[in-house]
Amino acid sequence: MITSVLVANRGEIACRIFRTSRDLGIRTIAVHSDADENALHARVADTAVRLPGATPAETYLRTDLIVQAAVAAGADAVHPGYGFLSENPAFARAVLDAGLVWIGPPPEAIEAMASKTRAKALMGLAPLDEVTEADLPVLVKAAAGGGGRGMRIVRALDRLDDALAGARAEAESAFGDGEVFVEPYVEHGRHVEVQVLADTHGTVWTLGTRDCSLQRRHQKVVEEAPAPGLKAALTDELYALAERAARSVSYVGAGTVEFLVADGRAHFLEMNTRLQVEHPVTEAVFGIDLVAEQIRVAEGHALADVPPRARGHAVEARLYAEDPARDWAPQTGTLHRLAVPDGVRLDTGYTDGDEIGVHYDPMLAKVVAHAPTRAEALRKLSGALERTAVHGPVTNRDLLVRSLRHPEFGAARMDTGFYDRHLTALTEPAPDPYAPLAAALADAHGRSRFGGFRNVPFQPQTKRYLMAGEEHEVHYRHTREGLTADGVRVVHADARLVVLEADGVRRRFEVARYGDRVHVGATVLTALPRFPDPTAQLAPGSLLAPMPGTVVRVAEDLAEGAPVAAGRPLIWLEAMKMQHQISAPVTGTLTALHVTPGQQVEPGTVLAVVEPS
């Protein structure tokens, strides 16, 4: 019987495993890096053990430190979560060798399936040894891990070497394993997977399908269960292939078998020998707790002969601190507020006031809705996200709402190219035109000496805001009859709430200000000074860091005075376990290079300057 569990992970998955463990009466133990000293998962655990350092390689990827932490804290079991060491057979063996219970599949099963090259061999498939023009497009893929890291689509042979190098570096940083391989890239397929759960008594459950086709950079954004629109024969084939994969390696515990479905055919991708990020949609549909089942299986209990029946439809959206309109650039800073309406499930590793750093994945939370039908689940989730307050760094919240309401997604006609086709339209700014006025009135109230507006005439007041990349100037005035503002009736105004009436329609705006950043409902503005700074000028052709991160590479032979061609990759940044390429925007001459490998940069840092020819 397990009485205490160490979770060898961080963030929302650690918090989620702790929640079930507490419900079962199991003592919880966290590990944390120095960067995560005050992270939520370290605060909510019964015990927390420090892993010295900040990067994953120094901390969450250190088998020796984590096993030492488990022993020192008196754990009798280890749960790996997902990512990091969750699919590392050496880690599983080290846990078992220390006399601890491993809440996961046998190391031999991980070894067989965690390497995608070996998994494909087990399923009778093989990667490409040599790539020719006829093979294009191809996908470079990390043999270990998942989450879209270490993956590159290659459409031209002269880009293959760079793709291989970038994928190896990213995989090594994220998983501690730089092995990559190349396989054909199937265009316009759907990402469909099957959840499996197996015990030590020979029972294997196939717990339905999930569709995870909405992806960016090969990482899932929206997931749902069951996968909509699959024919019964194809569903049966997916179940059979998933069970075959599990039984072929004597699998135990929770795992996921992933496929690409195109033209009515299933193409095996891989088996993830761990709990998936998107497991909550399966839990909602089948009415089970997969973490509790993992623990029961690890304790030697048998599953029932047949799994529970599926009911309804569930959809999950991943809320990321990133800017989809700027090539998905990760964002950092203080999360001032995260508030999700009742009626949906929230899995998160953050609370109000937490810092979002540069070292780890930018996912803030997962929001899950369950309803009798798919249409109802989509409506429920999109409505909840629309009313969610996320104050702090830029997020993908608006993109999620629009994606869930897109006709193509609503009709279940999506594929993995959804964002390639629709991202521009989905990220088109749609700010509330009354937001600047509401911000100005709330700010004026908050700055009043008397806590409100004085009942004497004032001269017209003017405030300037940056909204959706454009400057907006608003005017208001206080008279004996009350506030007037650009022809709009001001019903109420204080520092947090403004009520405006226009054309007989009354609208409420909740307002929050953090420095010069103002949140008005779902619209975000930047307050501008009355008089712009005339010295705030950048040299033409300046390349700015789009995010905080580390310079991991500078193009070979790149030096000041060198000619560069438009589109040539110049600098590579690593942030939140992903590499981001900075390319020359125009053909010209490199007149300045301000960074070197290993250097930390902040958003807006001038990396280099390319003077156009």
C-alpha positions as CSV (number, residue, x, y, z in Angstrom):
1,M,0.0,0.0,0.0
2,I,1.4,3.3,-1.1
3,T,1.5,5.9,1.7
4,S,3.7,8.7,0.3
5,V,4.5,9.7,-3.3
6,L,7.1,11.9,-4.8
7,V,6.1,13.5,-8.1
8,A,9.2,13.9,-10.3
9,N,7.7,16.9,-12.1
10,R,6.5,20.4,-11.7
11,G,3.6,22.8,-12.5
12,E,0.1,21.7,-13.2
13,I,0.7,18.0,-13.6
14,A,2.4,17.9,-10.1
15,C,-0.5,19.7,-8.6
16,R,-3.0,17.4,-10.4
17,I,-1.3,14.3,-9.1
18,F,-1.1,15.8,-5.6
19,R,-4.9,16.4,-5.7
20,T,-5.7,12.7,-6.2
21,S,-3.0,11.6,-3.8
22,R,-4.5,13.7,-1.0
23,D,-8.0,12.3,-1.8
24,L,-6.5,8.8,-1.3
25,G,-4.8,9.8,1.9
26,I,-1.3,9.6,0.4
27,R,1.4,12.0,1.7
28,T,2.7,14.2,-1.1
29,I,6.3,15.2,-1.8
30,A,7.4,17.8,-4.4
31,V,10.8,18.5,-5.9
32,H,11.6,22.0,-7.1
33,S,14.4,23.9,-8.8
34,D,15.7,27.2,-7.5
35,A,13.5,28.9,-10.1
36,D,10.5,27.0,-8.7
37,E,11.1,27.7,-5.0
38,N,7.8,29.5,-4.7
39,A,5.9,27.6,-7.4
40,L,2.5,26.4,-6.6
41,H,3.4,22.7,-6.7
42,A,6.1,23.3,-4.1
43,R,3.7,25.2,-1.9
44,V,0.8,22.7,-1.9
45,A,2.9,19.5,-1.3
46,D,3.2,18.2,2.3
47,T,7.0,18.1,1.8
48,A,9.2,19.8,-0.8
49,V,12.8,19.0,-1.7
50,R,15.2,21.5,-3.4
51,L,17.0,20.5,-6.6
52,P,19.9,23.0,-6.9
53,G,19.9,24.9,-10.2
54,A,17.4,26.4,-12.5
55,T,17.5,24.7,-15.9
56,P,15.9,21.3,-16.6
57,A,19.3,19.7,-17.2
58,E,20.4,20.8,-13.7
59,T,17.2,19.8,-11.9
60,Y,14.2,17.9,-13.3
61,L,16.4,15.8,-15.6
62,R,18.7,14.7,-12.9
63,T,17.9,11.0,-12.0
64,D,20.4,10.9,-9.2
65,L,19.1,14.0,-7.4
66,I,15.4,13.0,-7.7
67,V,16.0,9.5,-6.4
68,Q,18.0,10.9,-3.5
69,A,15.2,13.4,-2.8
70,A,12.6,10.5,-2.7
71,V,14.7,8.5,-0.2
72,A,15.5,11.5,1.9
73,A,11.9,12.6,2.2
74,G,10.7,9.1,3.0
75,A,8.7,8.5,-0.2
76,D,7.7,4.9,-0.9
77,A,6.6,5.6,-4.5
78,V,7.5,7.9,-7.4
79,H,5.1,9.3,-10.1
80,P,6.9,10.8,-13.1
81,G,4.1,12.9,-14.5
82,Y,4.7,13.7,-18.2
83,G,7.7,15.2,-19.9
84,F,11.2,15.4,-18.3
85,L,12.1,11.8,-17.1
86,S,8.7,10.2,-17.5
87,E,9.8,8.1,-20.5
88,N,13.3,7.5,-19.4
89,P,13.9,3.7,-18.7
90,A,17.1,4.4,-16.7
91,F,15.1,6.7,-14.3
92,A,12.5,4.0,-13.8
93,R,15.2,1.4,-13.1
94,A,16.9,3.8,-10.6
95,V,13.6,4.2,-8.8
96,L,13.0,0.5,-8.5
97,D,16.7,-0.2,-7.6
98,A,16.2,2.2,-4.6
99,G,13.4,0.0,-3.3
100,L,10.6,2.4,-4.3
101,V,7.4,1.8,-6.2
102,W,7.4,3.1,-9.7
103,I,4.0,4.4,-10.8
104,G,4.4,3.7,-14.5
105,P,5.1,0.9,-17.0
106,P,8.0,-1.5,-16.6
107,P,11.4,-0.1,-17.7
108,E,11.5,-2.7,-20.5
109,A,8.2,-1.4,-21.9
110,I,9.4,2.2,-21.7
111,E,12.6,1.2,-23.5
112,A,10.7,-0.5,-26.3
113,M,8.2,2.3,-26.8
114,A,9.7,5.5,-25.6
115,S,12.2,5.5,-28.5
116,K,10.0,6.2,-31.5
117,T,12.4,4.4,-33.7
118,R,12.2,1.2,-31.7
119,A,8.4,1.6,-31.4
120,K,8.0,1.8,-35.2
121,A,10.2,-1.3,-35.6
122,L,7.9,-3.2,-33.2
123,M,4.9,-2.1,-35.4
124,G,6.7,-3.2,-38.6
125,L,7.7,0.4,-39.7
126,A,11.0,2.0,-40.3
127,P,12.3,5.6,-40.6
128,L,13.9,7.1,-43.7
129,D,17.7,6.4,-43.8
130,E,18.3,8.7,-46.8
131,V,16.2,11.6,-47.9
132,T,15.7,12.5,-51.5
133,E,13.7,15.2,-53.3
134,A,11.0,12.5,-53.9
135,D,10.6,12.0,-50.1
136,L,9.7,15.6,-49.4
137,P,8.2,16.9,-47.2
138,V,9.7,15.0,-44.3
139,L,9.5,15.4,-40.6
140,V,12.6,15.4,-38.3
141,K,11.5,14.1,-35.0
142,A,13.1,13.4,-31.6
143,A,13.2,9.7,-30.8
144,A,12.5,10.4,-27.1
145,G,9.9,12.7,-25.4
146,G,7.1,14.5,-26.9
147,G,5.2,17.9,-26.7
148,G,6.3,19.0,-30.1
149,R,10.0,19.5,-29.0
150,G,12.7,18.3,-31.3
151,M,10.4,18.4,-34.4
152,R,10.9,20.2,-37.7
153,I,9.1,20.0,-41.1
154,V,11.5,20.0,-44.0
155,R,10.3,21.0,-47.5
156,A,13.7,21.6,-49.1
157,L,16.8,19.4,-49.0
158,D,19.1,22.3,-48.3
159,R,17.3,22.9,-45.0
160,L,17.6,19.3,-43.7
161,D,21.0,19.7,-42.0
162,D,19.8,22.8,-40.1
163,A,16.6,21.0,-39.1
164,L,18.5,18.0,-37.8
165,A,20.9,20.2,-35.8
166,G,18.1,22.3,-34.3
167,A,16.0,19.2,-33.5
168,R,18.9,17.4,-31.8
169,A,19.7,20.5,-29.6
170,E,16.1,21.0,-28.6
171,A,15.6,17.3,-27.8
172,E,18.8,17.2,-25.7
173,S,17.7,20.2,-23.7
174,A,14.2,19.0,-23.1
175,F,14.7,15.2,-22.7
176,G,18.4,14.6,-22.1
177,D,18.5,12.6,-25.3
178,G,19.5,14.1,-28.7
179,E,18.5,11.1,-30.9
180,V,16.4,12.2,-33.9
181,F,15.0,10.4,-37.0
182,V,13.3,11.3,-40.2
183,E,10.0,10.1,-41.5
184,P,7.5,11.1,-44.3
185,Y,5.3,14.0,-43.3
186,V,1.6,13.4,-43.9
187,E,-0.1,16.6,-44.9
188,H,-3.7,17.4,-43.8
189,G,-4.0,14.5,-41.4
190,R,-5.9,14.3,-38.2
191,H,-4.0,13.5,-34.9
192,V,-6.1,10.8,-33.3
193,E,-5.0,8.7,-30.2
194,V,-6.3,5.9,-28.0
195,Q,-5.9,5.9,-24.2
196,V,-4.9,2.5,-22.8
197,L,-4.8,1.3,-19.3
198,A,-3.3,-2.1,-18.3
199,D,-2.8,-4.0,-15.1
200,T,-0.4,-6.8,-14.1
201,H,-3.1,-9.4,-14.5
202,G,-3.3,-9.3,-18.3
203,T,-6.2,-6.9,-18.7
204,V,-5.9,-4.0,-21.2
205,W,-8.5,-1.3,-21.4
206,T,-8.9,0.9,-24.5
207,L,-10.6,4.0,-23.2
208,G,-11.9,5.6,-26.3
209,T,-10.3,8.0,-28.8
210,R,-9.1,11.6,-28.6
211,D,-8.7,14.1,-31.4
212,C,-5.7,16.5,-30.9
213,S,-5.5,18.0,-34.4
214,L,-5.3,21.7,-33.4
215,Q,-1.6,22.0,-32.9
216,R,1.1,24.7,-33.1
217,R,4.7,23.7,-33.6
218,H,3.5,20.1,-33.3
219,Q,2.3,20.7,-29.8
220,K,-1.4,20.2,-29.0
221,V,-3.6,23.2,-28.3
222,V,-7.1,21.8,-28.2
223,E,-8.0,18.2,-27.5
224,E,-11.4,16.4,-27.3
225,A,-12.9,13.0,-26.6
226,P,-14.2,11.1,-28.4
227,A,-12.6,11.9,-31.8
228,P,-15.5,13.1,-33.8
229,G,-16.7,11.7,-37.2
230,L,-14.7,8.5,-37.2
231,K,-16.3,5.5,-38.9
232,A,-17.0,2.5,-36.7
233,A,-14.6,0.3,-38.7
234,L,-11.7,2.8,-38.3
235,T,-12.4,3.2,-34.6
236,D,-12.3,-0.6,-34.1
237,E,-9.0,-0.7,-36.1
238,L,-7.5,2.0,-33.8
239,Y,-8.6,0.1,-30.7
240,A,-7.1,-3.1,-32.0
241,L,-3.8,-1.5,-33.0
242,A,-3.5,0.3,-29.6
243,E,-4.2,-3.0,-27.7
244,R,-1.7,-4.8,-29.9
245,A,1.0,-2.1,-29.1
246,A,0.4,-2.4,-25.4
247,R,0.4,-6.2,-25.3
248,S,3.5,-6.4,-27.5
249,V,5.6,-4.9,-24.7
250,S,3.6,-6.4,-21.7
251,Y,2.5,-2.8,-20.9
252,V,1.3,-1.8,-17.4
253,G,-0.3,1.4,-16.4
254,A,-1.6,4.4,-18.4
255,G,-0.3,5.0,-21.9
256,T,-1.4,6.5,-25.2
257,V,-1.1,5.2,-28.7
258,E,-1.0,8.0,-31.3
259,F,-2.0,7.9,-35.0
260,L,-2.2,10.2,-37.9
261,V,-5.5,9.6,-39.7
262,A,-5.7,10.6,-43.4
263,D,-7.9,9.4,-46.2
264,G,-9.7,7.0,-43.9
265,R,-6.4,5.2,-43.0
266,A,-4.6,5.1,-39.7
267,H,-0.8,5.7,-39.6
268,F,1.0,4.7,-36.4
269,L,3.0,7.5,-34.9
270,E,4.2,6.4,-31.5
271,M,3.2,5.2,-28.1
272,N,3.6,7.6,-25.1
273,T,4.5,5.5,-22.1
274,R,3.1,8.0,-19.6
275,L,0.1,10.0,-18.6
276,Q,-0.8,12.5,-21.3
277,V,-1.4,16.3,-20.9
278,E,-4.9,15.8,-22.3
279,H,-6.0,12.9,-20.0
280,P,-8.7,15.0,-18.4
281,V,-11.0,14.7,-21.4
282,T,-10.9,10.9,-21.1
283,E,-11.5,11.1,-17.4
284,A,-14.6,13.3,-18.0
285,V,-16.1,11.0,-20.6
286,F,-15.5,7.8,-18.8
287,G,-16.1,9.1,-15.3
288,I,-12.8,7.9,-13.9
289,D,-9.6,9.2,-12.3
290,L,-6.7,8.0,-14.3
291,V,-4.1,9.0,-11.7
292,A,-6.0,7.0,-9.0
293,E,-6.1,4.0,-11.5
294,Q,-2.3,4.3,-12.0
295,I,-1.8,4.2,-8.3
296,R,-4.1,1.2,-7.9
297,V,-2.3,-0.7,-10.7
298,A,1.1,0.1,-9.2
299,E,-0.2,-1.4,-5.9
300,G,-1.1,-4.6,-7.8
301,H,-4.9,-4.3,-8.0
302,A,-6.7,-5.7,-11.0
303,L,-8.8,-3.7,-13.4
304,A,-12.4,-4.8,-14.0
305,D,-12.9,-7.1,-17.0
306,V,-14.5,-4.2,-19.0
307,P,-13.9,-0.5,-18.8
308,P,-16.8,1.9,-17.8
309,R,-19.1,3.2,-20.5
310,A,-18.4,6.5,-22.2
311,R,-20.9,9.3,-21.7
312,G,-21.0,12.7,-23.5
313,H,-18.2,14.7,-25.0
314,A,-15.3,16.6,-23.4
315,V,-13.0,19.3,-24.8
316,E,-9.8,20.7,-23.3
317,A,-8.0,23.9,-24.2
318,R,-4.5,24.7,-23.2
319,L,-4.0,28.2,-22.0
320,Y,-0.4,29.3,-22.9
321,A,1.6,32.4,-22.0
322,E,2.4,33.1,-25.6
323,D,1.6,35.5,-28.4
324,P,0.1,33.6,-31.4
325,A,0.3,36.7,-33.6
326,R,4.1,36.9,-33.1
327,D,5.0,33.4,-34.1
328,W,3.8,31.9,-30.8
329,A,6.5,33.8,-28.9
330,P,6.6,32.7,-25.2
331,Q,5.8,35.4,-22.7
332,T,7.1,35.9,-19.1
333,G,6.2,38.1,-16.2
334,T,3.8,38.2,-13.3
335,L,0.5,36.5,-13.6
336,H,-1.6,39.0,-11.6
337,R,-4.9,37.2,-11.9
338,L,-6.3,33.9,-13.3
339,A,-10.0,33.4,-12.7
340,V,-12.1,30.8,-14.6
341,P,-15.9,30.7,-14.2
342,D,-17.6,27.8,-12.4
343,G,-18.8,24.8,-14.4
344,V,-15.6,23.8,-16.1
345,R,-12.5,22.0,-14.8
346,L,-9.3,24.0,-14.3
347,D,-5.9,22.2,-14.0
348,T,-3.1,24.8,-13.3
349,G,0.2,25.2,-11.6
350,Y,-0.2,28.9,-11.0
351,T,-2.1,31.3,-8.7
352,D,-2.4,35.0,-8.6
353,G,0.9,36.8,-8.2
354,D,3.1,33.9,-9.5
355,E,6.0,34.6,-11.8
356,I,6.1,32.9,-15.3
357,G,9.8,32.3,-16.0
358,V,11.9,31.4,-19.0
359,H,13.1,27.9,-18.1
360,Y,9.9,25.8,-18.6
361,D,6.9,25.2,-20.7
362,P,4.7,28.3,-21.1
363,M,1.4,26.5,-20.4
364,L,-0.5,28.2,-17.6
365,A,-3.5,26.0,-17.4
366,K,-5.9,23.5,-19.0
367,V,-9.6,24.3,-19.1
368,V,-12.0,21.4,-19.7
369,A,-15.7,21.3,-20.4
370,H,-17.9,18.2,-20.4
371,A,-21.4,18.1,-21.9
372,P,-23.9,15.6,-23.4
373,T,-23.0,16.5,-27.0
374,R,-19.9,18.0,-28.8
375,A,-21.8,21.2,-29.8
376,E,-22.7,21.8,-26.1
377,A,-19.2,21.1,-24.9
378,L,-17.7,23.6,-27.4
379,R,-20.3,26.2,-26.4
380,K,-19.6,25.7,-22.8
381,L,-15.8,25.8,-23.1
382,S,-15.7,28.8,-25.4
383,G,-18.1,30.7,-23.2
384,A,-16.0,30.0,-20.1
385,L,-12.8,31.0,-21.8
386,E,-14.4,34.2,-23.0
387,R,-15.3,35.1,-19.4
388,T,-11.9,34.0,-18.0
389,A,-9.8,36.8,-16.5
390,V,-6.1,36.4,-17.4
391,H,-4.1,39.5,-16.2
392,G,-0.4,39.6,-16.9
393,P,1.6,38.4,-19.9
394,V,-0.1,38.0,-23.3
395,T,-1.9,34.6,-23.7
396,N,-3.6,32.6,-26.4
397,R,-7.0,32.9,-24.7
398,D,-8.7,34.9,-27.5
399,L,-7.2,32.4,-30.1
400,L,-8.8,29.5,-28.2
401,V,-12.2,31.1,-28.1
402,R,-12.1,31.8,-31.8
403,S,-10.8,28.4,-32.6
404,L,-13.6,26.7,-30.7
405,R,-16.1,28.8,-32.6
406,H,-14.6,28.4,-36.0
407,P,-17.0,26.8,-38.6
408,E,-14.3,24.3,-39.7
409,F,-13.7,23.1,-36.2
410,G,-17.4,23.1,-35.3
411,A,-18.1,20.8,-38.3
412,A,-15.2,18.5,-37.2
413,R,-13.4,19.1,-40.5
414,M,-10.1,20.2,-38.9
415,D,-6.6,18.7,-39.4
416,T,-3.1,19.4,-38.2
417,G,-2.8,22.2,-40.7
418,F,-5.7,24.2,-39.1
419,Y,-3.5,27.0,-37.8
420,D,-1.4,27.1,-41.0
421,R,-4.6,28.1,-42.8
422,H,-6.4,30.2,-40.3
423,L,-3.9,31.8,-37.9
424,T,-3.9,35.2,-39.6
425,A,-7.7,35.5,-39.4
426,L,-7.9,34.0,-35.9
427,T,-5.4,36.5,-34.5
428,E,-6.9,39.6,-36.2
429,P,-7.3,42.2,-33.5
430,A,-10.8,42.8,-32.3
431,P,-10.6,45.1,-29.4
432,D,-13.6,46.6,-27.7
433,P,-13.9,50.2,-29.0
434,Y,-15.2,51.4,-25.6
435,A,-12.2,49.9,-23.7
436,P,-10.0,53.0,-23.8
437,L,-12.7,55.2,-22.5
438,A,-13.5,52.7,-19.7
439,A,-9.8,52.6,-18.8
440,A,-9.5,56.4,-18.7
441,L,-12.5,56.8,-16.5
442,A,-11.3,54.1,-14.1
443,D,-7.9,55.7,-14.0
444,A,-9.3,59.1,-13.3
445,H,-11.3,57.8,-10.4
446,G,-8.4,55.9,-9.0
447,R,-6.1,59.0,-9.1
448,S,-8.7,61.4,-7.5
449,R,-7.6,62.9,-4.2
450,F,-11.1,62.5,-2.8
451,G,-11.6,58.9,-4.0
452,G,-14.0,60.1,-6.7
453,F,-14.9,63.0,-9.0
454,R,-15.5,66.4,-7.4
455,N,-18.8,68.0,-8.2
456,V,-17.4,71.0,-10.0
457,P,-16.8,71.7,-13.6
458,F,-13.5,70.5,-15.1
459,Q,-11.8,71.3,-18.3
460,P,-11.9,68.4,-20.9
461,Q,-9.5,65.6,-20.0
462,T,-7.5,63.6,-22.5
463,K,-5.8,60.2,-22.2
464,R,-3.9,58.1,-24.7
465,Y,-3.7,54.3,-25.0
466,L,-2.1,51.8,-27.2
467,M,-4.6,49.1,-28.2
468,A,-4.1,46.4,-30.8
469,G,-1.0,48.2,-32.1
470,E,-2.8,51.5,-32.6
471,E,-2.9,54.7,-30.6
472,H,-6.3,55.8,-29.2
473,E,-7.1,59.2,-27.7
474,V,-10.1,59.6,-25.5
475,H,-11.8,62.6,-24.0
476,Y,-14.1,63.0,-21.0
477,R,-15.4,65.8,-18.9
478,H,-17.1,66.2,-15.5
479,T,-20.1,68.5,-15.4
480,R,-22.8,69.3,-12.8
481,E,-25.0,66.8,-14.7
482,G,-22.4,64.1,-14.4
483,L,-19.7,62.6,-16.5
484,T,-19.8,63.0,-20.3
485,A,-17.5,61.2,-22.6
486,D,-17.4,61.2,-26.4
487,G,-21.2,61.2,-26.5
488,V,-21.5,58.1,-24.3
489,R,-23.5,58.3,-21.0
490,V,-21.4,57.3,-18.0
491,V,-23.7,55.4,-15.7
492,H,-21.0,54.5,-13.1
493,A,-17.3,54.8,-12.8
494,D,-14.9,53.7,-10.1
495,A,-11.3,52.3,-10.1
496,R,-12.5,48.7,-10.9
497,L,-15.9,49.0,-12.6
498,V,-17.2,51.3,-15.3
499,V,-20.7,51.1,-16.7
500,L,-21.4,52.9,-20.0
501,E,-24.6,53.4,-22.0
502,A,-24.5,53.9,-25.8
503,D,-27.6,53.8,-28.1
504,G,-29.7,52.6,-25.1
505,V,-27.4,49.6,-24.5
506,R,-25.7,49.4,-21.1
507,R,-22.4,47.7,-20.8
508,R,-20.2,46.8,-17.8
509,F,-16.4,46.8,-17.9
510,E,-14.2,45.4,-15.2
511,V,-10.9,47.3,-15.1
512,A,-7.6,46.3,-13.6
513,R,-4.3,48.2,-14.0
514,Y,-0.8,47.0,-13.4
515,G,1.8,49.6,-14.1
516,D,1.1,51.0,-17.6
517,R,-0.8,47.8,-18.6
518,V,-4.6,48.0,-18.3
519,H,-7.0,45.1,-18.6
520,V,-10.6,46.1,-19.6
521,G,-12.6,42.9,-19.8
522,A,-10.8,40.8,-22.4
523,T,-9.1,43.9,-24.0
524,V,-5.6,44.8,-23.0
525,L,-4.2,48.3,-23.4
526,T,-1.0,50.2,-22.6
527,A,-1.3,53.6,-21.1
528,L,0.8,56.1,-22.9
529,P,2.5,59.2,-21.4
530,R,1.0,62.6,-22.2
531,F,4.2,63.5,-24.0
532,P,6.1,60.8,-26.0
533,D,9.8,60.3,-25.3
534,P,11.6,61.8,-28.3
535,T,14.7,59.7,-27.5
536,A,12.9,56.3,-27.9
537,Q,14.3,55.6,-31.3
538,L,15.7,52.3,-32.8
539,A,18.2,52.1,-35.7
540,P,16.4,51.0,-38.9
541,G,16.8,47.2,-39.4
542,S,17.2,46.4,-35.7
543,L,16.4,42.8,-34.9
544,L,14.8,42.6,-31.5
545,A,14.4,39.6,-29.1
546,P,10.8,38.6,-29.3
547,M,10.9,36.9,-25.9
548,P,13.3,36.4,-22.9
549,G,15.7,33.6,-23.5
550,T,19.2,32.4,-24.0
551,V,21.2,32.9,-27.2
552,V,22.2,29.3,-28.1
553,R,23.7,29.8,-31.5
554,V,24.9,32.5,-33.9
555,A,25.2,31.7,-37.6
556,E,28.7,30.6,-38.7
557,D,30.9,33.3,-40.2
558,L,28.5,36.0,-39.0
559,A,30.4,39.3,-38.3
560,E,29.8,43.0,-38.6
561,G,30.1,44.1,-42.2
562,A,29.0,40.7,-43.7
563,P,26.4,40.6,-46.4
564,V,23.2,38.7,-45.5
565,A,20.3,37.6,-47.6
566,A,16.7,38.1,-46.6
567,G,15.4,35.0,-44.7
568,R,18.8,33.8,-43.7
569,P,18.8,32.4,-40.1
570,L,21.1,34.6,-38.0
571,I,20.5,33.9,-34.3
572,W,18.8,31.1,-32.4
573,L,17.2,31.8,-29.0
574,E,16.0,29.1,-26.5
575,A,13.1,29.9,-24.3
576,M,10.8,27.6,-22.4
577,K,12.4,24.5,-23.8
578,M,11.9,25.6,-27.5
579,Q,14.3,27.1,-30.0
580,H,13.3,30.2,-31.9
581,Q,15.1,31.3,-35.1
582,I,15.7,35.0,-35.8
583,S,16.2,35.6,-39.5
584,A,17.3,38.6,-41.6
585,P,14.2,40.6,-42.6
586,V,15.8,42.0,-45.7
587,T,18.8,41.6,-47.9
588,G,21.6,43.9,-46.7
589,T,24.7,44.3,-44.5
590,L,25.1,43.3,-40.9
591,T,26.1,46.5,-39.3
592,A,25.9,45.4,-35.7
593,L,26.0,42.1,-33.7
594,H,25.3,42.6,-30.0
595,V,25.0,39.0,-28.7
596,T,27.1,35.9,-28.3
597,P,26.1,32.2,-27.5
598,G,25.2,31.8,-23.8
599,Q,24.0,35.4,-23.4
600,Q,20.6,36.0,-21.6
601,V,18.4,38.5,-23.3
602,E,15.1,40.2,-22.4
603,P,12.2,41.0,-24.7
604,G,13.1,44.0,-26.9
605,T,16.8,43.6,-26.6
606,V,18.5,44.6,-29.9
607,L,20.3,41.4,-31.1
608,A,21.7,42.7,-34.4
609,V,21.2,45.4,-37.0
610,V,20.8,44.7,-40.8
611,E,21.1,47.7,-43.0
612,P,19.0,47.2,-46.2
613,S,21.0,47.2,-49.4
